[in-house]
């Protein structure tokens, strides 16, 4: 278990319980279960208190937790007959974006998502989930394919933002993001998006301009990272806590603002503590949202999707 900074007191208690049980394994005469169970109860109560009312900055930390399930984990667990499709037919294949044809509960779909990787090797290979232009152009190709064959599109968002490197800018990063966002608004099939970790900047919007947008309870979705915002506003990245408060980036805030449609509840302590339960909850939500949209005609979907995004912020302006 990887513990976050604010979880250190919890780590000590759970560590002591594990130590007691490890000592007892080598000595049949030792009976430590009662004491260990007491520590377990204390740890459980502390975990509940910690996660009862997380600050926006702590939610950022949980959303970035290295042990959270990533796109590949969701695809492996929820989808069958997954056939990955690679390349943008223009420059290269971007491993930060994965996608292809699959079945969800035996229904053919196209699934696309950001993949961060789970260890040093795969994180470097996946560029930490930061897509280059070819990643967004691959997504556009897959959405065109879905539209042609009338397949619903499911996107899984988990990126700190699009890759800002020199090569990416030379190959038209902002244009590729804009085209991907435009394509989301044009396809006449159900488009469902779930923010499973970080939803950073236009790199996330390019996948999340959907009929229905859901977020995991402790995920974040924002125009900029708290550190980036603090660097611009206060010239001090260490003011990221204040920036996180101001950005209104939590699922709870965004639901109130009408930016997202649903919140998917996470297991106590975050998705990283019970990956299977978190993945199952996301699968159930996607299935529910698909059933809501399945009877809508292409023109109806496109019109409603467009109106949804045009109406965002209108309530606040009227007030």
N, C-alpha and C positions, 0 to 999 in steps of 0.2 A: 504494500500500500504506500502510495506517495502522498504525503501530507502537505497541505498548503500552510503558509506562514501562520494564519490565524487558527489553524487546527493543531498547533504544537501541544497545547495542554491535553488535548484528546489523544495525541500520539503517545504521551507519557503513560496515561492510564491504560490504554489498550496494549502498550508494550509490556507493562507490568503483568497484566493478565496472561499474556502469551509466555512471559518468562516463567511464571508460576507453573503453568501447565507443562512447559518444557522440562522444568526441574522434576516434576512428578513422574514424567515418563521414565526417568532413569531410576526411580526409587518407588517400589510398590507400596512401601509403608507410608509414604506421604499422601495426605488427603488435603488437597488444596482447592477442590472444586467449589466449596462454599465461598471461600475468600475470592476466587477468580470470578465466580458468578456475581459477587457483590461489585467487583470492579467493572464487570460487563454492564451491570445495571447503571452504575455511575457514568460510564462512557456513553451509554445509550441516552441517558437524560441530558448529558452535556451536548451530544450531537444534535438532539432535538432543539435545545435552546439556541445553539449556534446558528442553525439553519431556519429558525422560526422567522427571523426578520433580518435577512442579509442586507448589508449596505450595497449600493451599486458597484463600488469598487471590489467588494468581496465576490459579487456575482461575476464580475469580469475574471477574477482569478479562477472561480469554479468553471466558467465557460471555457477557459484555456487549459484546464487540467489535462495533463498528458495521458491519463488513464481513461478519459471519457471515450465512449465508442465513437469511431469516426465513420466516414461514408462507407468504406469497404466493409466494416463490421455490419452496418445496416443492410447493405446489399447481400452479403453472405447469409444473413439470418432471415431476412424477410422475403427475398425474391428467389424464384427458381428459374432454371434455364437461362441464367444471365449470360448474354453473349456480348462481350465488350467490343466496342467499335472505336478505332483509333485514328488519329490524324485529322487535320483540317482540310486536306486536299489542296494545300497551298504552300505550307512551309514545313511543318513538323507535327509530331504528337506531343502534347503537353501532359505530363504525368500528374500535374496538380489537379487536373480535371479528369474524372473517369465517368464513363457512361456507356450505355448500350441498350439492347433489347432484353426484356425479361418478362417474367410473369409474377403478378401479385395476386395471391389467392386464385390462381389459374387464369387471371385476366391479363392479356398481353399489354405491356406498357413500355414506355421509354423512360429510363432512369438516368439522371445526370447529377453529379455532385462534386464538391471540392474534397480532396483527400489530403490530409496533412502527413500521414505516415505515423508509425508507432515506435520507431527506434531511430538511432542516428542515421543509419544507412537509408532507410525508407523516407525519413524526413528530408534528407538532402535530395533524394530522387524525386520526391513530390514537391520540392521547393517550399516546404512548410505550408502547403495549401494556397500559395500565392500564384494565381494563374497568369500566364502570359497571353498575348493576343491570340495565339493559335489555340489556346484552351477555350476561349470564348467563341472562336470560329468553329471549333469542333462542336460546341454546344448548339450553335446555330444550325449546323449540318444535321445534328440529331433531332432538333425541333422540326426542321423541314421534313425529315423522314417521318416523324410522328404525325405531322399534319397530313402528309400524303396518304398514309395508311390508316388514318383515323385512330391513332393510339394515344391514350392519356399520357401526359408528361408529369413525372415526379422529380423534383429537384431537392437535393439535400445541401444546405448552405453551411459551410464551416471554413471561413477564410478571414485572416486579419486584413485582407484587402488585395487588390490586384498587384502584381509584381511591378515595382517602380523603376526597374533597371533600365540602363541605356538601350540595350537591344530591344526590349519590349516597347519602349517609346518610339524607337526607329521603325518598328513594324506596325505602329498604329494602335497602341494600347487603348487610348480613349475612344477611338473609332470602333474598335472591336467590342468594347463594353456597350457603347451606344447601340450598335447593331444587334447585340444580343438582347438588350432591353427592348428594342423595337420588335424583335422577333417574338418575344414573349407576348407582346400586345397584339400580334397579328395572327397567331395560330388559332385555328377553329376547333381545338380539342381541349378537354379539361386540363388545367395546369395547376398543380398543387406543389407548394414549396414548404419545407420545414427547416427552420434554423436550428441545427443540432448542437452548435457551439458558438463560434463567433460569426457574426454577420457584419463584415467590415466594408463600408464605403460602397462605391459603385461596383466593386468586384462582387458584392453580395446582391445588389439590386439587379444585376444582369441575369441572375437566376431566380430572383424572388418577386418579379413583377407578375404575380400569379392570381388566379381566380380566388384561391384560398391560401393564406399564409399563416402557418402555425409556428410557434416557438416552444422549445423546451423551457421548463420553468426557470432554470438558472442559465439560460443562454442570453446573449446580448446582440443587439442590432443597432448600428450607429453609422453616421456619416464619416466618422473619424475615430481613431482609438483615443482613449483618455490621455495617454502619453503624448500623442500628436497634438491633441487639442491644447493641453497644458503648455507644450512647447511654443505654440503659436500665440496663445492668449497671455501667458505669464512669462514666457521665455525660460520656463523651468519645468522639465518633464516630471519632477518630483511632486508637482501639484496635481497628479493624476486623480487623486481621490476627489478633489473639488470638481475637476473636469467631469468625472464619472457621474457625480450628482447632477451637474448642469445639463448633461447630454440627454438625459431621460432615455437611457439605452436598455433598460430592463424590460422583460416581457410584460410585466404588470403595468408599467407606464405606457408602453406602446399599445396595449389593449385598450386602455382608457382613451388614448389619443386616436384610436381607430386605424392605426397603421397595420396592425395584425388582426387576425380573426379568431385565433384559438391559442390557448396555453396548454401544453401537454405536461402533466404533472410528472415530476421526477421522483425516484425512490429517495427516502430520507438520507441526506448526506450527499445527494447529487447522483447523476447517472453513472459516475465512476465507481460507486459502491455496489451497484447492482446492474451491471451492464445488460443482462438478459431482460430484466424487467423494464428498463428504459427503452430498449429496442422494441419490445412487445407493445409498449404504450404508444410509441410512434407508429408502428404498423397498424394498430387499431384505429388511430386518428386518421391516417391516410385512407384506410378502407372506408371509414365513415364519410369523409369528405368526398371521396370518389363517388359514393352512392348518391350524395346530394347533387352532384353535377352530371351524373350519367344520362339524365333524360333531356338535358339542354341541347339545343341545336347550335351549330357552329356560329351563325350570325348572332345568336343570343349571347353566347359565351363572350365573343369579341366585344360586343357592345357593353355588356355588364362589366367586363374587366376594365375597359377604357374609362367608363363612368366612375368606377371605384377609385381609380387613381386621380382622376380629375377632381373628385369631391374631397380628397384628403386635405385637411386644413381649413375647409370652408366653415366649419362650426366655430373654430377659433377666430377666424376673421370676422364672422358675423357678431361674435361676442364683443 
